[in-house]
Amino acid sequence: MVVPRPIAWVSTRSAAGVDNLAPHSFFTISSVVPPVVQFTSVGHKDSLRNALATGEFVVSLCTEELIEQVNLTGTDYPADVSEFDAVGLTREPSRLVAPPRVAESPVALGCRLAGTKTFGDDQGSGGSVVVFGEVVWAVVDEAVLERDRPEIRLMKPVSRLGADEWGTVGGITERRRVPYASIERGA
């Protein structure tokens, strides 16, 4: 019932230099100051192993145009196979961390490992590890900016819903926060 879930398209680099790329649909913001994001590895996957080994990862935005590649990078490739190469994506060097970003994605966050929290058996299929990353670098393509802010209609992010279901943004409404004083006065 926790839907839609944004997707962290996490790129890491192994200690051996292999670039890994995988979608993680347990993803959110953890802190504003300092800026921290988190993704969850359900089981001990390459993204987790590489982030722990190197202390770095990049989160790229998953867009409607890239949905097939995002899905394909969720395949259980061997650790010595780079998903960038397997699905035909372009690496773009990051400025402050070693893992590359997905050049075709309009937004990316370069992160340094800020810690982890394990739930259950993290070595087995039932356990999970929440990975926290302090954002040390961000890139946003000017094509998705409106009034100097990322515009959701231009970014066109996709989300996971459950099972094999994915979602797109669809209809968007706006609501301003209402101050308590306005509610109290009946305004």
SULSUL-V344906 format. One line per field, one symbol per residue. ss: DSSP state (H for helix, E for strand, C for the rest). phi: phi as a letter, one per 30 degrees, with the letter a starting at -180 (. if undefined). burial: + if it has 9 or more other ideal C-beta (glycine too) atoms within 8 Angstrom, else -. A space follows every 10 residues. Layout:
ss->???
phi->???
burial->???
This chain:
ss->CCCCEECEEE EEECCCCCEE EEEECCEEEE ECCCCEEEEE EECCCHHHHH HHHHCEEEEE CCEHHHHHHH HHCCCCCCCC CCHHHHHCCC EECCCCCCCC EECCCCEEEE EEEEEEEEEC CCCCCCCEEE EEEEEEEEEE CHHHEECCEE CHHHHCECEE EECCEEECCC CCCCCCCCCH HHHHHCC
phi->.dbdcdcdcc cbbdddjddc bbdbccbadc acbddbcbbc cdjcceeded dddcibabcc dccedcedde dddddddddc cddeddcicc dbeddcbddd cdddddbbbd bceckbbcbi dddcdddbbd ccbddcabbb dedccbhibd cedddhdcbc clhccbbcdi dbbcbddcde eddddid
burial->--+-++++++ ++++---+++ +++++++--- ----++++++ +-++++++++ ++-+-+++++ +++--++-++ +++-----+- ++++-++-+- ++-+--+-++ ++--++++++ +++--+-+-- -+----++++ +++++-+-++ ---++----+ ++-+++++++ +----++--- ---------- --+----
